[in-house]
Amino acid sequence: MGGPTHLVELEYLVFGRHRYLSDTDSRPAGSQMERSVYILLSRIAAQGPMSIGELSDAFGLDVSTLNRRTAAIKSAGLVDRIPDPEGGMARKFRITEEGTRRLTEEREAHIRALDLVMADWPEGEIAAFAGYLRRFNTSIERIDGRTWPRPSHPDET
């Protein structure tokens, strides 16, 4: 067994052990939001209002799964349904002020956890690591055909 991709596979396996493995696993200190809600709200915040069909395409999930998830976050007041701002037939989900507030709090909890993990890393190494993660993710997106919207400047969120 050898080669650089073997090393990446091992570290990716170990990394997966530290990430959320399900919605009920431990979260960073201060975290209040289930992982699936965090990801869904993050996508809507990054892209703007999205229909069920657009969410299905973005996540590769079936419409029935997304109907359940969006119904739950709508009833929690995190999103609302609006007419398509571009005049299309499908209604879209838009993040509410409460959804934005809670997403911001959640993101800050994740950043605090990362700050703790990387407290002794030089800033340049953190930036390089972020660059490698972005490159890794965009390579997966290229193969998968589903991209994640990113700000044009890496410091924007």
URMOUR-V311481 format. One record per residue. N is the residue number from 1. RES is the residue in three letters. OMEGA is omega in whole degrees, 0 to 359 (none if undefined). BURIAL is I if it has 9 or more other C-alpha atoms within 8 Angstrom, else O. Layout:
n	res	omega	burial
N	RES	OMEGA	BURIAL
N	RES	OMEGA	BURIAL
This chain:
n	res	omega	burial
1	MET	179	O
2	GLY	179	O
3	GLY	184	O
4	PRO	181	O
5	THR	174	O
6	HIS	178	I
7	LEU	177	I
8	VAL	180	O
9	GLU	180	O
10	LEU	182	O
11	GLU	176	O
12	TYR	176	O
13	LEU	181	O
14	VAL	177	O
15	PHE	179	O
16	GLY	178	I
17	ARG	182	O
18	HIS	180	O
19	ARG	174	O
20	TYR	176	I
21	LEU	174	O
22	SER	182	O
23	ASP	183	O
24	THR	179	O
25	ASP	181	O
26	SER	182	O
27	ARG	176	O
28	PRO	177	O
29	ALA	180	O
30	GLY	180	O
31	SER	180	I
32	GLN	192	O
33	MET	174	O
34	GLU	183	O
35	ARG	183	I
36	SER	178	O
37	VAL	179	I
38	TYR	181	I
39	ILE	181	O
40	LEU	179	O
41	LEU	178	I
42	SER	181	I
43	ARG	180	I
44	ILE	178	I
45	ALA	182	I
46	ALA	188	O
47	GLN	187	O
48	GLY	184	O
49	PRO	183	I
50	MET	175	I
51	SER	175	I
52	ILE	179	I
53	GLY	178	O
54	GLU	177	O
55	LEU	178	I
56	SER	178	I
57	ASP	184	I
58	ALA	185	I
59	PHE	183	O
60	GLY	180	O
61	LEU	179	I
62	ASP	185	O
63	VAL	181	I
64	SER	177	O
65	THR	181	O
66	LEU	176	I
67	ASN	178	I
68	ARG	183	O
69	ARG	181	I
70	THR	176	I
71	ALA	180	O
72	ALA	182	O
73	ILE	174	I
74	LYS	180	I
75	SER	176	O
76	ALA	179	O
77	GLY	182	I
78	LEU	175	I
79	VAL	169	I
80	ASP	180	I
81	ARG	182	O
82	ILE	171	I
83	PRO	179	I
84	ASP	179	I
85	PRO	180	O
86	GLU	175	O
87	GLY	178	O
88	GLY	183	O
89	MET	185	O
90	ALA	173	O
91	ARG	184	I
92	LYS	176	I
93	PHE	178	I
94	ARG	178	I
95	ILE	180	I
96	THR	175	I
97	GLU	178	O
98	GLU	177	I
99	GLY	178	I
100	THR	179	I
101	ARG	182	O
102	ARG	177	O
103	LEU	178	I
104	THR	178	O
105	GLU	181	I
106	GLU	179	I
107	ARG	179	O
108	GLU	176	O
109	ALA	178	I
110	HIS	180	I
111	ILE	176	O
112	ARG	179	O
113	ALA	178	I
114	LEU	177	O
115	ASP	179	O
116	LEU	181	O
117	VAL	186	O
118	MET	184	O
119	ALA	183	O
120	ASP	178	O
121	TRP	171	O
122	PRO	182	O
123	GLU	180	O
124	GLY	178	O
125	GLU	177	O
126	ILE	179	I
127	ALA	179	O
128	ALA	179	O
129	PHE	177	O
130	ALA	178	O
131	GLY	177	O
132	TYR	177	O
133	LEU	179	O
134	ARG	180	O
135	ARG	178	O
136	PHE	181	O
137	ASN	180	O
138	THR	174	I
139	SER	176	O
140	ILE	180	O
141	GLU	179	I
142	ARG	180	I
143	ILE	184	O
144	ASP	180	O
145	GLY	179	O
146	ARG	181	I
147	THR	175	O
148	TRP	180	O
149	PRO	180	O
150	ARG	176	O
151	PRO	181	O
152	SER	177	O
153	HIS	185	O
154	PRO	180	O
155	ASP	180	O
156	GLU	174	O
157	THR	none	O
